[in-house]
């Protein structure tokens, strides 16, 4: 998963499409596909999508939509009976779109059979109330990227705990050790550090302000206070500032996903690809969240049969391997990792064990609504505007009053 709206804007994708131009012309042999990938990826997805149509005997029209605008644009279009036949949806959107009746239930279609090759976590993100509504496209999680040359010069090893970060920071120039992006998705590893989480869906309990969650979020603030890390005060530019600091050699370490590797490798700091190190995010045994994207078919599409064949083609082992080889994105099929070109990709190889230990997110319709206010709370904590407990107590009340009114709240 890319970090919600901020990365979508930072990638500079095409703006919102005019809804009147998007959609359903009633052509059963044409698949309109909304691609929400980044600019570095869209050409590859377009090439494979077009090839799928050509070999499958149907036409594919690829429309690039900015990630940060895609969900709202899709909902608006689909509610009016228009929009794409197939959408590349963030894993966190599936339950919401299924609950709203805006995507097709695929449980009784070929897309929901023979799913044993898919990794468990991305496959779980395709389900809502025991039914299947999506097919996994790519998966991801967060990792610690580090500049090997800078760590070698300082004679330090990649940190395995947050205390390690504090310990090695003086040798790396204090706050030049680590850049903490203050976007909400990047708050999750700190939340998980001591066993915290946003909610417990089994007990229907709001847990974002539990003692474990508060201690975990305090870790991030403590790193800043100890001069072991830095952050950006202007939140809309935090991700861009982090990338700039890392690619210029201003900081030695950042936390980011597999989608970022291609851009990092284009910078002079990593002209030698071997200088880009990738390790687990410091913290708990499951320190980073599951992310990624899935394919869904719009409810009411006139091209359901062609869309089904299109998704089968796009999500095949062969095409997942091609995507991994060319873009370094992580397959959702086990078999794709066994393809030699994928197994030999250093980014995929580094992320594969991290995906296996990634922390599952709550696959509920309110997933996005949980993350959006977290962004404000996290920024308040890092900036010192609020203490961690106060900020998370306020966040828990927001969840209770506006997001999950039927959940219980134990703390705060």
Buried (B, 14 or more C-beta within 10 A) or exposed (E): BBBBBBBBBBBEBEEBBEBEEBBBEEBBEBBBBBBBBBEBBBEBBBEBBBBBBEEBEBBBBBBBBBBBBBBEBBBBBBEEEBBBBBBBBBBBBBBBBBBEEBBBBBEEBEBBEEEEBBBEBBBBBBBBEEEBBBBBBBBBBBBBBBBBBBBEEBEBEBBBBBBBBBBBBBBBBEBBBBBBBBBBBBBBBBBBBBBBBBBBBEEEBBBBBBEBBBBBBBBBBBBBEBBBBBBBEEBEBBBBBBBBBBBEBBBBBBBBBBBBBBBBBEBEBBEEEEBBBBBBBBBBEBBBBBBBBBBBBBBBBBBBBBBBBBBBBBBBBEBBBBBBBBBBBBBBBEBBBEBEEBBEBBBBEBBBEBBEBBBBBBBBBBBBBBBEBBBBBBBBBBBEEBBBBBBBBBBBBBBBEEBBEEBEBEBB
